Amino acid sequence: MTTDSTQHPIAPTAPVPDPSGVDPREMRKILTSSFLGTAIEYYDFILYATAASLVFNKVFFTGVDESLGLMLSFTTLAAGYVARPLGGFIFGHLGDKLGRKAMLVVTVVMIGVASVLIGMLPTTTQIGVAAPILLVFLRVVQGIAVGGEWGGAMLLAFEHSKKKSRGFAASFAYMGAPAGTIIATLVLSAMSTLPKGDFLAWGWRVPFLFSAVLVAVGLIIRLKVSESPAFKELAKAKPVKVPAAEVITKHPRSFFISVFAGIAGQAAQGLMGAWAISYAVEQATLAQTSVLNVKALTGVATIVMIIAAARLSDRIGRKKVMLGGTVAAMILAFPIMWLIEAGSIWGFLLALFLGLSVIQGFTAGPYGAFAAELYPASIRYSGTSIGYQLASTLGAGFTPLIATGLVIAAGGSLWMVAGAWIGFSALTAVALLFAKEGKDR
């Protein structure tokens, strides 16, 4: 008997009915929940990334060299990414046993509480070294919550949808990430118009405190959606004891493909969504508010590209679309870095459009359905969550830190950053070449 999930897309003991009979109103509610819930969680997660680029080195890592302070700030950013696979393991396990919906309620509350507490955290000047320690702890809580969020939100939409539109339905969870980025960036941009002293004293805290309102909205929406039909069928069968263990032992090929196929999209996010923002403000000396507005604008374009890529994947397959985006990353890495290095706001806009909107849109837009089609329903939450979160840790968690170090090593030039980006993308290209198309399973 084979152990590769590509041969058994659905557990034989738990046949999944065709969900095409789902009421259209219910489907709209599910897609809205998937989109808004993920947008709220990523509002908090990406808000931290932006604040780490612009604020935390000046608030929590004072008294050290500016470059070292920025690297320490990016280290706390990486801590959240390191925690994400743990969240994927915990909530993937519980989601495969207790249901997708319940886990989504827990994760949205967790990340909201952590974000509000970050907004209330005293600075290093006020409480000393305890401030950065507490910051890291709250970032880890954020990472655990986001680690369990994406898989559940994606599967709730994926498992309710018709086969011909699975890619589009699954992409709603990924669309939530740039939507959350837009909101977080615009709120932080509005605060950055304050005098610098006021912004660093209290202005940066307002967006974190505002997450309490967003979480309340997300909680109301998520409590109203129904559990996925796939899990309802699984609940009647004998559950897998440890879903994560079965992912590794019985579906290792699918697991490694799900991890490495996601790295290119995550590298684009880490480089263009976090590191490039800091470089544009600190090294290229572009206006902070303009840089944040550009990031918000390209967030809108990213959503459009995700929709286009997901729709296309329902027609020609996930693998072809993702491979096209990955090859584009390898071709455009150096031109994008030249645009950033030029120090023009219009060049920066074009760089973010290519790197964050086009490349991330096409490498990551179809990823949810691609990963879900690798696993049987009985372990799908665990497989997709752990795979995706490991990809995020490897692709996005350390890239801002690595890029900052490479710029220093190259004497201020960005050619080494471009080379690293090509290397990350090559890993995804190899994984995709070994993958089988799952669109028609």
Summary of the structure (lengths in Angstrom):
residues: 441
radius of gyration: 20.6
end to end distance: 19.1
largest distance: 66.8
contacts: 1774
relative contact order: 0.16
helix: 81%
strand: 0%
